[in-house]
Amino acid sequence: MQLPNCLAVVVLACTLAFSPVQAKNAQDTISKKEAVQLATTKQPGKTLKISLEGDYYVVRILQSDGRIIDVKVHKITGEVKKD
């Protein structure tokens, strides 16, 4: 009879331990506005569109020479990379 009670306590403790981490990650994501600022700092131009693909914001930028590029910004770390 002691083992099921002990197991229930362990499962409950693990659930409580991981819940705050998930909530914190949701709060730590950058906004679309911040993603645009980060993207245009690395690749100047006019923002045409922003979308969310997995863990990245994809910012479509019209450059001064007329080329259109996509820049990916990680929604948690803010890492910027050209697509």
C-alpha positions as CSV (number, residue, x, y, z in Angstrom):
1,M,0.0,0.0,0.0
2,Q,2.9,2.4,0.6
3,L,4.3,2.2,-2.9
4,P,1.3,3.6,-4.8
5,N,1.2,6.6,-2.4
6,C,4.9,7.2,-2.8
7,L,4.6,7.0,-6.5
8,A,1.7,9.5,-6.5
9,V,3.8,11.9,-4.4
10,V,6.7,11.6,-6.9
11,V,4.4,12.2,-9.9
12,L,2.8,15.2,-8.2
13,A,6.2,16.7,-7.3
14,C,7.5,16.3,-10.8
15,T,4.4,17.9,-12.3
16,L,4.7,20.9,-9.9
17,A,8.4,21.2,-10.6
18,F,8.0,21.4,-14.4
19,S,5.0,23.7,-14.6
20,P,6.7,26.9,-13.6
21,V,9.4,26.3,-16.3
22,Q,6.8,26.0,-19.0
23,A,5.0,29.1,-17.9
24,K,8.3,31.0,-17.7
25,N,9.2,30.1,-21.3
26,A,5.9,31.4,-22.6
27,Q,6.5,34.7,-20.9
28,D,10.1,35.0,-22.2
29,T,9.2,35.0,-25.8
30,I,10.0,38.1,-27.8
31,S,7.2,40.1,-29.4
32,K,6.7,40.5,-33.1
33,K,7.7,44.2,-32.7
34,E,10.9,43.2,-31.1
35,A,11.6,40.6,-33.8
36,V,11.2,43.3,-36.5
37,Q,13.6,45.6,-34.6
38,L,16.2,42.8,-34.3
39,A,15.8,41.8,-38.0
40,T,16.0,45.3,-39.4
41,T,19.1,46.1,-37.3
42,K,20.9,43.2,-39.0
43,Q,19.3,43.7,-42.5
44,P,18.0,47.3,-43.0
45,G,14.9,47.9,-45.1
46,K,11.2,48.1,-45.0
47,T,9.3,45.3,-43.3
48,L,6.7,43.8,-45.6
49,K,5.4,40.9,-43.5
50,I,6.1,38.9,-40.3
51,S,5.0,35.4,-39.7
52,L,5.6,32.6,-37.1
53,E,7.1,29.3,-38.2
54,G,7.9,27.0,-35.4
55,D,10.4,28.6,-33.0
56,Y,11.1,31.5,-35.4
57,Y,9.5,34.7,-36.6
58,V,10.1,35.2,-40.3
59,V,10.5,38.8,-41.2
60,R,10.2,39.7,-44.9
61,I,12.2,42.8,-45.7
62,L,12.4,45.0,-48.8
63,Q,15.9,46.3,-49.1
64,S,16.9,49.6,-50.7
65,D,18.2,47.8,-53.8
66,G,14.8,46.3,-54.4
67,R,15.6,42.8,-53.3
68,I,13.3,41.0,-50.9
69,I,14.8,38.8,-48.2
70,D,13.5,36.7,-45.3
71,V,15.2,37.0,-41.9
72,K,14.5,34.5,-39.2
73,V,14.5,35.6,-35.5
74,H,14.3,32.9,-32.8
75,K,11.3,33.7,-30.6
76,I,13.0,32.9,-27.3
77,T,16.7,33.7,-27.9
78,G,16.4,36.6,-30.4
79,E,19.0,35.0,-32.6
80,V,18.9,36.5,-36.1
81,K,19.8,34.6,-39.2
82,K,19.3,35.3,-42.9
83,D,17.2,32.6,-44.6
